[in-house]
Amino acid sequence: MVLEAVGKPLVLRHQADPEPGPGEVRLRVETCGVCRTDLHVVDGELPAVAPPMIPGHEVVGRVDVLGKGAHRIGLGQRVGVPWLGSTCGVCEYCLAGRENLCDAPGFTGYTRPGGYASHLVARADYCIPLGEDADPIATAPLLCAGLIGWRALSRTGRARTIGIYGFGAAAHLMTQVARHQGRRVLAFTRTDDLAAQAFARSLGVVWAGNADAPAPEPLDAALIFAPAGELVPLALKAVRKGGRVVCGGIHMSDIPAFPYRLLWEERELVSVANLTRADAHAFFAEAASAGVHAATQPYPLEAANDALDDLRHGRLSGAAVLVAHSGDG
């Protein structure tokens, strides 16, 4: 499914299967999650989108061709391919263990071909080994909603009471992790989004309500997953002194002006950028311990535009997942 023009629907194209270069592998794609970042790419909200390109960065598949020098992964192995597709390895950020801030990165489904396809080429050293018993549909959202959500949650430190603004794919996964860690979670949704509030309650949040309503109790920290800048002052107002607000998205609408008193008393406003391979190893271990399960809605690959439209208009509970190949078939 190819983006041939920014802001236009994807187009189904039949192309020759790609061949891996040195250090790369080719995957026979089983599934690919549909992420809000894909919307930002398709709608041209991220800079330098260069059609024609194939979106998708929550990819699960089996390796069917090894490029020269790709020794770490074997033929037939099931792996995941996340947003971070490559880094330079030599800039100050890479050398300091902060590859998520690399000066010359490659991003799956943005600057590298993505997983809305039957086959995908990826760098072997950026693939995440997955267990043979991994469910391709349930695992796909963990590769971005899970990983970015994990990095955002990690930035809340020892916060015990956490508010989550925007209750979609990342939020429902991090609610499960946070509860496993003994934290209390409050869910803030769009006005009168009763379905999302009921979904949040089913996962054990202690409160679910409208984002523009006063928080029922002070928060130690807040996670903002919705790309809505107007939520930032609301979250700052809701956190207690010394609290932290973490913005988990790659794109957000402009943050409106707000009085300094909302930031005062050592409240912090921080962002999360991309992910590291270390995040992946830590999160998948924690997800297994917590028994994290992704709520998913599968679509055939050729229905990618329907999945994107359902995400765009808030018609999903959980995560949309495109199915390119079913299981081992």
PyMOL commands that set and color helices and strands:
alter all, ss='L'
color gray80, all
select helices_A, chain A and resi 36-42+92-95+99-101+124-126+136-143+145-154+169-180+194-202+231-238+260-262+277-290+301-312
alter helices_A, ss='H'
color red, helices_A
select strands_A, chain A and resi 24-34+59-66+78-81+84-86+106-107+119-123+128-129+161-165+184-189+207-210+219-224+239-247+268-271+296-300+319-323
alter strands_A, ss='S'
color yellow, strands_A
deselect
rebuild
show_as cartoon
